[in-house]
């Protein structure tokens, strides 16, 4: 691994991680992530264990009883994203404000956006069953969340670690709901002061403009973290010493990692920075996510 020769690489790594961490934080709410120390190994596939249907028994003095369904999901690491940044000598000469650091937050947003949107492409009726709520944004009300909650309860989805993701039109409608608009009903002034509803009916609630339609007019979904299996592995250089800097940048909170490369091309007078990662995903527990669509 290359040795840093100045503070710039530290600042680049920290700036990237700050933006990347914020954008990717919700991933643990809908995906069973594979921890970093395992994802940086070799191989085109990773087997992710999934445990379901574990129950207690009344057996006495018998410790040889098997319990629960221990299944696995095989995830192909067949996806790749790279956020390339380049700044030429002429670019720098033309503006006192031009430097490669200006592009780092945008690169972090680009990687996280592409990553999440692609993972969410698995949220289809073929993988997770028919939508439990199908309504126009103008008709969406807080009791629709209760319907989703009941469906998850009926499928014995754990009460903890439940999250609800809504596109902006549906979140806007929720903010208009009197149950959240008035502090004396909501028990909080959050929706009025911050324009958001953080929690309701046992769900942590997130607004996102990245939810893909997925050919079913998907506008939201509720999920437990076992709904999707996601594997992430940074693409390491075989000759890191040939770069000005080459290293793994890892977010300790989500376990996700990208590979950072920086080099200068003397033939073109251009400074290059790239952030890249390989990854894969698959539906895991099909009952752990419930879909919301619009007509």
NORGI-V637684 format. One record per run of one state. SS is the DSSP state (hx for helix, st for strand, lp for the rest). FROM is the first residue (numbers start at 1). TO is the last residue. If there is no record, write none. Layout:
[[SS;FROM;TO] [SS;FROM;TO]]
This chain:
[[lp;1;7] [hx;8;24] [lp;25;26] [hx;27;30] [st;31;33] [lp;34;35] [hx;36;39] [lp;40;44] [st;45;52] [lp;53;68] [st;69;76] [lp;77;78] [st;79;88] [hx;89;94] [lp;95;99] [hx;100;122] [lp;123;124] [hx;125;128] [lp;129;132] [st;133;134] [lp;135;136] [hx;137;139] [lp;140;141] [hx;142;154] [lp;155;161] [st;162;166] [lp;167;167] [hx;168;176] [lp;177;177] [hx;178;181] [lp;182;182] [hx;183;186] [lp;187;189] [hx;190;194] [lp;195;198] [st;199;200] [lp;201;202] [st;203;207] [lp;208;217] [st;218;224] [lp;225;227] [st;228;233] [lp;234;239] [hx;240;242] [lp;243;244] [st;245;250] [lp;251;256] [st;257;265] [lp;266;269] [st;270;283] [lp;284;285] [hx;286;288] [st;289;293] [lp;294;295]]
